[in-house]
């Protein structure tokens, strides 16, 4: 490809004279247009750069530049954008990252105030993993044009990555802030005058230390976004002279290059729900070895300034075994038959949180839940038990954590129930006087770590049984593995991962061990076991019976309407085949086979819908799953269902460009059914879904359908202090007088996702109302702007508008995303300014729909 960075000839802008220059500009534009016609975007882009290099004065003033360029080509700016974007796509496909970024840098030098180019640059950076940099470009695009919906949507999405929502929740936790402030104040007043804040975030702990009287405060923060935010916060609170901020990991800090000498106090809150997941052990080992003064020995007196210490001083980790249907349906496949499809016994579905000896060591071995708000609640099956203690002021203990052998723990069962998970929390002892608990029974900003239980033959336990497990701290994670049950009848049930333990004899006598191991040898030796790792939402989808039954009925209706007689006969044959044994196999027919009906499922992630479609007669189903593991699993399911070989095909193997999935099944064929993923598990509408629907309508045969055919969006008005606190920092009182809210609230987003409306602390102030209709089959029924009037049925403050969807596969079959069996969560628009309302009032909601983005505003 030609070089896209031509060097301007020296003096080309002046020595040639204005007429000569204009002629060259005109010729270069003609060449660019010719290259565009032949889709040579690289050369076209080079010509456009040449135009601008021939007239350097055009770069100085935006109005002058646009005026002069429009004389030559009225659509120059738009054409330049189009050329840049198409050339960038080619460079991206060729993995020429540096050239791609170089093109955008050149374009932004020429058009620094072009919001479209800024937004496009951000999109490329985000795809490359440069989230901090991407956010900067999205933010700039929104500032340049606050009504630019694409840039706003991009900024909202990336803001969730850059400033995670727990920052808002923790800064609003007055109890947490007060206790940390008291512990830091006590340490500083006792003589710890030099302080290092590891993982500073907004810098609030550093400011606590400075306000308490620390002479020198250093704060390190790895995230570029959070570092810049902390700089603004510290300056706004007039502490920039007393707090030195470092944009780096604490592991990279060197004395005297970054800080002049060892400090007497390290403060940190680099802990996650499982305590160790943020790397606190590694960072404190490094701090004790390189950055902290030596600790004071027991019984030793003296000035604290001469000794090192850490806040928090220690932690105690607790756990309990629980029954929880919500955790179960997201981490264990509890069904054997899905809409007539039998799941074979040699397929083992697992969630990423499955912590076994064979698992990926780098995968976080737990998920997190706010157990006090988990839908349906939970039942404690054991008393809470102590798992581990750790002293952060003891270097040797910290070093031994990673090398210590797994410790066996046995816990007596106190209540009968289903063993679904081990729930873990901790008490953070900041010093001998101040502590914070993350227990589910506490009012806390913290979630708890959840270790789902897998691979037990029977999950039912009762008083007298014991839950056994191994506990360790490997790879900076708290690991709870090899969970099993020792029954009161002296029969041990052993999980699969437990069979690799070399020390099983400690759990019972040799006869019991032999019996337990013998019971494991039940599978046929020639059957290959397929492990299929699914996201928790994918497992919940597999467990969602109404979803699969609804799709089966809707597909059957459409296919019957297209070939009623043949379909009925074929379904009878299929049912007979499914009842036959593997040895007999499906029957062969010598009659001429009719042309199949084509079904395409472009759902995100793992989906059984194509397999279900394959049971509905002469159907050729295509799946768009990407992962080899998922394809192998679907093949095994088809084999267990006695499908003829190659009944199910994987569509991406037939598509040259994976970005253009929606194509004809064959050059002379059209689809009978196209299944689209309309709603994300988070509760938002999928991006570009209406564009996909428009393409899909062109690919359907007469009588063919898109599923779902249309979607109704519902919402209601609520008062919820919880949603306010999870969306923005509420003034200075929560942060003990420090001015943090205006800075971090720049990253607040108007929509909260992954909500469980059934357990959300809120007061409904209205009845549910229909907000919007999205019709994928009949687009003229859609409106881009709609006003909905809502009657207030209870006085209060409107703080948010939660919303959900009814997806209509046809006029009779509907799926509700707020249903308790749903794998979807709900979302909510959180108002910037709550509105006081009285019963009987009426509020008008303005619903705007642009592409796949929906905005809801309140008109008073």
N, C-alpha and C positions, 0 to 999 in steps of 0.2 A: 504494500500500500504506500502511497506517496507520503512524504513527510508533512505532518499537519502543523509544523511550526516554521514557516518560511521566515527568513530574516529580511527585513526591509532594506532596500538599497540605500546607501548613505546619501542623504540629500534628496531622496525621491520626492519628498513632500514639498520642496521649495525650488530645487534647481531645475526641475522640468518645467516649472511654470504652471499656472492654473489650468490653461487649456490642455496642455499635455497630460497633466495629472487627471483631469476629468475624463480624457479619452482612455487612459489606462484603467481608471475605475470602471468605466462603462464596459471595456473589453473583459475585465476580470469578472464583472457581474454576469456578462453573457456566458463566459466559460463556466462559471459556477452553476448557472441555470442548465447548461448543457450536461454537466456532470450529474446534477440532480435528476435530469431526465433519464440518464443511464444508471441511476442509483449508485454512483461513485461518490459516496458521501464524504469520504476522506479528502478527496481532491476538491470537492465543492467547498468544504470547510476551509481548506487552505486558501482558496481563492477569496473567500469572504474575509479572512484575516488579512490577506494582501490588500483588499480594498481599504480596510481600516488603517493599515500601516502606511499606505500611500497618502493618507490624509490624517496625520497625527493630531491636528487641532480638533478633529471630531471627537476625540476622547476626553476633551477637557470639560465640556459643558453638555449636560444631558439634553437640554432643550435645543441647543445649536446642533448637536449630533443628530438628534432625531429629525430635525427640520431639514438638514442638508441631505441626510440619507434618504428621506422620503421623496426628495426631488429626483433622486436617481432611481429609487425603487420604493414605492409607497408601502410595500409589504416587507421591507428589508428585515425589520426586527423579528417579525414572525417567521420569515423564511430562515433567518439565521438560527433562531431557536430550533426549528424543525431539523435543520441540517446538523446542528450540534447534538440533538437527542438521538438521531439515527446513527450518526458516527459513533457516539458513545455506546450505543447498543452493540455495534459491531466490535468495538474495542473490548467491551465487557465479555462478549462471547469468545473472544480470542485470548482472554485473561491478560490483556495489556493494561494492567491497572495504572501504572505510572503515566502512560500516554493518556488514558481516560481522565485522570485527575488533572493532568497538565492542560487538557482542552478546556476543562471547566474553569481552571484558574485563569486562563487567557480570556475566556468569555466574561468572567466576573470582573476582570480588570477593565474591560470595555463597557460592560453593562452592570456596574456594582449595585444598582438599585432595581434590578429586574427580579421580581419575586418568583417568577416561574423558573428562571435558571437557578436561583437559590434553592428552591424546593427540590428541583431535579438533582442538584448536587447533593443535597441531604439524603435523598432516596438512595443514591449510589453508595454513599458513605455508610448508611445504615445497613445495606445489604452486605457490605464488606466487613461489618462488625465494629465500625468506628462510631459508636453511639453518641459519645460526647460531642464529637465534631458535627455529626448529623443534626443533633439538637440545636446547635448554634445556627445552622443554616435554616432549619425549619422556623426557629424563633425569629430570625431576621426577616424571613418571608412573611410571617404573620404581622410583624411590625410594619413592613412596607405596605401590606394590604390586609387589614384586619378581616376583610370579608372573603379572603381567599380560602375556601373551604378545604381544598386538598392539603394545603400547608397546615391549617389548624388541626385537621385529623391526624396528620403525620406527627405534629408536635405533641398532641395529646398521647399518642401511642408511645412515642419515644420517652416522654416525660415519666411514664410509669417505670421505664427501665433505669433512667438516670437518677431520679429521686424516688426511691421506693416508698410505697405508701406507709410503711411502718415508721418513717421519719416523722410524719404528721402525728401519728398515733402516740409515739413516745414523747414528742415535744408537748403534746396535750396532756400527758400523764403527770399531773401536779405532784402526786405522791412520789413517783420515781424521781422527779427533778429535785424535790425537797430533800429526800434522803441522800441522794448523791451529793447535793450541795452541802449538807450537814457533815458528811464524812470527809469531804475535801477540805472544808473549813477547819475541821478538827485537826486534820493532819498538817495543814499549813500553819495553823496557830501553834502546833507542837514543835515547829522548827523545820518542816519540809518546805523549804522556800524555792527550790528549783524543781520544775514540774515538766514532764513530758506526757502529752495526751496522744495516745495511739488510736488511730481511727477516729479523727476528731469530728467528722460529720459537719454540723453547722458551727462547731466550736463552743458549744454551751458549757462543756466541762472545763475547758480552758478558761473561759470567762469566770466560772465559779472560782477557779484557783486564783486568778488575777485579783478578783474582787476580795478574796479572803486575805490577800497580802503577799502572795508569792512574788518574789523578785524577778524570776525568769520563768517564762512559760513558753514551751515549744509544742507545736501541734502538727502532726503529720496526717495527711489524708491522700489516699491513692487516686480516688475519683477526681478527674479534672473538673467536672461540674460542681461537685461538693466542695472542692478546694476553693474554687472561685466564689462560690456562694459564702463559704466561711470567711473569706477575705472581706467581702462586703459586710457581713454581719459584724465582724470584729471592728471594722472601721466605723460602722454606724453606731456602735456602742462605745466609741472613743477608747479602744483598747489596743490599737494597732502598734503602739510603742511598747506595750508590755507583753504582747503575744506574738511570737514569730511562727508563721505558718509555713509548712514544708509540703510541697506537692510530691510525695514519695511514700514508699512503703517503709515502715519502721526498720525492716530488715536491711534496708540500704543506707540507713543513717550512720555516718561516721564522725568520730571525734578527732580533730577539732573542725573538720571540713564543714559540717552542718550545724553542730552544736558545740560550744566551747569545751564542755567538761561533762562528766557524769552527773546525773540528776539524783535528787533524793526521793522523788516521788513519781511513779508512773500511774496515770489514771486511764482507764479504758472501759469500754463496754462492747468490745468486739466479741460478743457472744450471741449465738442464735438459739433457737428453741431447744436444740440438743446440746447446748453449752459450748462445745468445742468447734462447731462447724465454721466459724469465722476465723479460725487460725490463732486463737488466743494462746494456746500452748506454745506453738512455734515462736510467736512474737515475744512472749515473756521469757522464754529460754534465751533468745537473742538479747533481750533487754538486760537480763541479769548478767549475761556474759560481757556485754559491750557498752551498755548505756547507763546502768544503775550503779549507785554506790553499793558497797557490800551491806548485807542485811545485819541488823542488830541481833546478837546471839541472846539466848534466854538468860535472864538475870542480869544482863549488862545494862548499866545506866549511862546516860550521856545525851548530848544534844542530838535531836533527830536529824539535824541538817547533815550530820556526818555519816548517816546510815541511809540505806535504800529501803523502800517499801512499795507495795503495789496496792491500789484500790481497783477492784475488790481483792480482799485478802484471801478468801477461800470460797468454796462452793460445796454444797451437798446435793447430790442428784437423787431424786426419788422416782418411783414408778408404781403403777398398779395395772392389773389385768382387767380388761373391760369387755362387756358386750355392747356393740354399737352397730345397728343395722346400716347406718349411713356409711360408716367405714367399711363394713363388709361388702356392700354393693359396689363400692369403688375399687376394691382390691382383691375380691375373689369372685370368680364366675360361679354363680350359684344355680345355674340352670343347665340341664342336660339336653333340652330340646328347645330350639328357637324357631318358632313358626313352622314346625314340621321338620326342621333340620337337626339331626342328632349330632351333638359334639362328640367326636371320638375320644375314647379314654386315653389314647396315647398322645393327646395334645394337652400340654400344661400351660395355662394362661397365668402370667405373673405381672404384677405391677412393678414399676421401677424401684419402688421403696422396699421391695422384697430383699431382705438382708440375709443372704446365705453365704456359706464358705466359698461357693462357686461363683458368687456374683462379682460384678465389676467393682474393684476396690475404689475407683474414683467416683462412683455414683453415691449420692447422698442416701444413706440407708434408712431414711425415715421421711415421712411427710409431716405436715403441720396442720393442726386444727385448733380453733378456739372452742375447746370442749364445752364451755358453758353455753355456746350458741350452736352446737351441732344439731342439725334437724333430727327430731325424734329423741334427742337426749342419749344418755348412755347409762349402763348399770355397772357399778364397780363389783367385780367378782372376787377381789382380794383386798386386804387392807393395803394401804400405801406402804411401800417398803423402801429401804435405803439401798441404792445401787452402788454409789461410789462417793467418796469425798476427795477433794483436791485442794492442796495448799498452794496458792499462787506466789507465796513468799518463800517457797522452798524449791530451789533450783534442782536439786537431786530428784525430788518427787516428780517435778515436771518432766525431767528427762526420762524417768522410769516409766511414765505413762504409756509411751508409744511402744516400748519393748516388753512390757509386762504381759504375761500369758493370760488368756481369757479366764476370767473367774466364774466359777459355777455358782448360780443362785437358785434356790428353791423357795417358792412362796406358797403357803397353804391357801386353798380356795375356801371362801366363806359364804359364797352364794352360788346357787345353781344358775347356769346360763351358757350362752354360746361364747367361746373364746375367740374374740375378733382381733384384739390388738393389745399391745403393751403401751400405755400412755406414760410419758416421761416429762418431768419438770424439775426445777432446781430452786434452791435458796441461795442467793448470792450474798455472802457475808462481806459487806464492804469494810467493816472493822469489827472490833469486839462489841460495838454498841448499835450499829446500823446494818439492816439487812433488807433485802427485797426478795419476795417469793413470786414465782411464776406459776403457782398451783392453779388448777382450774377452778378451785373454790375461792380464789382471791379476785378482787377487782383490779385487774392488771392489764397493761397494754400488750402483754406477751401472749403468744400462742403456745401450745404444748407440742412436743415431738411425739409422733405416732408411729409405732412399729407394727404394721399389719402382720397377722399370723397366717402362715401358709402351710400346706403339705401335711396336714394331720388327717388321719383316716376318720376321726370323729372329733368335732370341735366342742361337743357338749361336755361340760365339766360340772362337778358338784362338790359340796363340802366334804372334806376328807381327802380330796385329790390334791396334788401339788403341781404347780406350773414350774417347769424347769427351764433355765436359759443360761447362756454364756454371755458375759459382759466384758467388753474391752474398749480401749481407746486406740484405734488404728487409723493411720492416715488422717489424723486430725478430726475424726468423727467418733462419736459414741456409738458403739455397735452392740446390738442385742441380737444374738444369733442362736441357732440350734434350739428353738423353742419347742418343748415337748410337754407331755402330761404324764405324771406318775399317778396312776389311778389308785384309789383306796383299796381296790380288790387285788392290789399288788401285781397289776398288769401294766407294763409300761408301753405307752404309745410313742413311737419315735418318728419324728419328722424326717423327710428324706435327707435334708442337709445334715442331720444328726449322725448319719451312718459313717461320716468321715472322722468322727471324733475318736481319738485313740484311747480315751479314758472313760469309756462307757461304764466300766465296772463300778465306778464310784456311786452310780445311781441305784444299784440293786445287786442281788447276788448273781452268780454265773448262770443259774438255771433261768432266771428271769431274762437275762440278756440274750441267751440262746433262743428263748421263745420269741422274744421281740424281733431278733434278727431274722428268724425263720419266717415270721409273718410278713416280712418285707419281700421275700422271694415269691411273689404271687404273679408277677407279670410274665408274659411269654418272652423267652429270650430273643426271639427273632423280631419282636416288635420294636421299631425305632421310636423313641420318645421325642416329640417335637416341642421345644420350649418356645413360647410366643410371648414376648414382653409387650404389653399394651400400656398406654397411658391410663391413668385412673378414670378419665372421662370415657375412654374406649371400653373399659371393663364395665362401667355403669351402663353404657349403651348396650352391650351384650346382655346385660341383666334386664334391660327395658323391654318387657314382653309386649306391652301395648304398641310400642313403636314398630316392632317387626310384624306383629299381626296386622296392624293398620296398613303398612306398606304392602303386605301380601294380598290383602283384600282389594286394595286400590289397583295394584298391578293386574290382578286377576280380572277385574272389571274391564280395564282397557284392552287387555289382550283378548278377552272373550269377544269384545265388540269388534275387534279387527278380524278374527277368524273363529267365530263361535263354534262351528261343528268340529273343526280340526282340533281346537284347543281342548274341548271337552274330552274327545277321544284320547288325545295325547296325555291329558292329566290322569285319566284312568290307567293308561299304560305306565305312567310314571309312578303312580301309587303302587301298582303291582310290582314294579321293579324295586321300589324301596322296601317291599316286604320280603323280597327274595334274599337268600343268603349270598355271601361273597363268592362261595364256590360255584353257585349256579350262574351268577352274573346276569346282566340284562339280556332280554331276548332280542334276537336279530330279526329284522323285517326285510323281506325282499321286495316289498312294495316301493313305488317311487316316493321319495321323501319330499314333502312340500318345502317351500322356501321358509327359512326361519324368520321369526320376528326378532329385531335387534334391540337390546336393552343396554344402556350405558349408565354406570354409576360413577359419578365424579365426586362422591363424598370425600371429605378430608379424613385421612387415617383409615383404620381397619373397619371394614363393613361386610356384613353377611348378605346384604340385599341382592347382589348379583347371584349368589348361590340360591337364595330363595326364588329369584326369578327363573332360575334354571329348572325348578320343579314344576313350572306352570305351563308345560307343553313344549311345543316346537319353538323354543326360544334360544337365541344365541346371546348369552349375557357377557358383558365386558366389565372388568373391575379396574379401577384406576389406582389401586394400592401401589406404593413405591417400594417398600422394604422387602427384601428377599425373604426374610423370616415370615412376614405376613403372607406372602405369596405361597410359600411352602405349606403354611398352615391351611390356607384356603384349598390348596390342592388335596391335602389329607381329608378335609371335611367333604370335598366333592367325592373323593374315593370312598369314604365311609357311607356316603349317600347313594353309592352305586351309579354315579353319573358316567355316561360314556366318556372316554378319554377326550380331552380337549373341548369339553362342553363349555367350561369357563375359560375365558382368555383374559390376559392382562393387557389392557389397552395401550399402556405406555410403551410396550414392545412394538406396537404398530405405528407409533407416532414419532416422526423424526424430530420435531420441535416440541418439547414437553410444555412450552409456554402456550402452545396452540392445541390443547387437548380436545377442544370441541371441533370435530371434523366428522365427515360422513363415515359410516362403518366400511363402505366400499364405494368406489366411484359412482356406481349406479344404484346405490341403496341409501335409505334413510332410516333414522331411528324410530322405533315405536314408543319407547319411553326413555327419557333422560332424567336422571335423579341428580338434583343439585343440592349442595350444602348451603342452606340459606342463613342459618343462625349459627354463630360460633358458640362453643361451650361456655364462653364467658358471659353470654347474654346479649351480644351485639350482632347486628346484621353483618354478614360476610362482606368483605370489600369486593367491589366490582360485580356483585351478584346480578344487578339489573343488566349490566353489559353481557354477562354470560347468558342470561335468560334471552336476550335479544338474538344472540347467535344461535342458541338452542332452538328457538322457534323456527329458524330457517332450515334446521336439520331434521325436522320431524316429518314423518309421513302423514298423509291425510288421516285424521283421527288419532294421531299420536299425542302424547301428553308430556309435559314437564311436571315432575313432582318436587316440591308441592306446587299445586296450581296457583294458589294465592295464600297470602299470609295477612292476618289481622294483628295489629299491635295494640295491646291494652295497657292502661296505666291507672294509677290513682294517686291522690295527694296524701302525703303523710307528714307527721312531725317526728323527726328522729335526730336526737342529739348525737347519737352514735355516728350517723352518716356525716354530720358536720365535722366531728372530731377526726374522722378518718380521711377527710378530704382537704382540710386546711387547718393551720395553726390558729387558734382562737385568741387573738390579742396577746398582750404581754403578761397578763396575770398568770397564765399557765407556765410561762417560762421564767417566772420569778422576777419580772421586771425587765428582762432583756428583750431588746427589739430584734426579733428573729422573723416574725410572721410575714412582713412585707416582702422579704427576700425569698424565703422558701415557698411562699404562696404563689410566686411566679410560675411554679411548676405544678400547681394544682390543676386537676383536670375536671371538667364539669360532669363527667360520668364515672360512677363507681361500678365496677364489674365484679363477676364471680360472687354475687350475693345470694343468700338463701332467704327469700322473703318470708318463708314460714317461721324462721327463728330470728329475724332481724328485730332488734328492739325499736319499735316504732308504734305510733298511734295513727290509725287510718282516719283521715279527715273527710274523705269522700268515698263514694262507691266506685268500683272499676268502670272505666269508660273506654270506648274504642277510640284510638288515637290516629290510626293510619291503616290504609290497605295497600299492600304491595301485590299486584297481580302479575304473575310471571307469564301467564298465557294470554291475557287480554290487557295489553299495556295502556289502552286509551282510558281504562278505568282508574289509572293512577293519577294522583294530583301532587304537584310539587309543593303546594302551600295550602294548609288547611287550618281553620280555626275551630276549636272544640270548647264548648262551654261546660264547665263542671260545677255542680251544685255542692256546696259545703254541708256536710251532715253532722259535723262536730266542731266546736270552736277550738282554736289553737293556733299554732304557728306552722305554716307550710314551709318545710325545709327541703323536701325532696319529692321527686316523682318516680317511684319504681315502675318498671315496665317489663312486659313479657309478651309472648306471642301465641296465637293459635294458628297452626300450620294446616291448611286444608289440602289434603291429597285429592279430594273431590268435595262436592257439596255436602256429603254425608260423613266422610271419614276425616277426623281432625286430630291433631296432636297438640297437646298443651305443654308449653315449655315450663310452666310453673307446677306441673303435676309432681307428686312426691316420688314417682318412679322415673321422672325425667333425668336424663344425663346432662341437660342444660341447666345452667344457673341463670339468675336474673340480674338485671342492671338497674341503675337509677340515675336520673339527672339530679344533681345537688345544686340548690339555688345559692347564688353568691350572697343574697340578702333575703333572709326569711321574711315571710309575709304573714302578718296577723290577720286571721279571718274569724268570722262569727258564723254560727249555724244559720243556714238560709242564704248566706252570701253566694255569689256566683263569680267564678274566675274564668277568664278566657285563656286557653292555651293556644299558642301559635306553633304548629307543627310544620317544619320545613324538611323536605326530602330532596337531597341533591346527590345524584349517583347512588351510592349505597350509604351515604351519611344522613342521619336523622338528627335534627336539633329541635329541642323543645324549650320554649320560653313562655313566661307568664305575662299576660297583659292585664294590668289591674284596672 
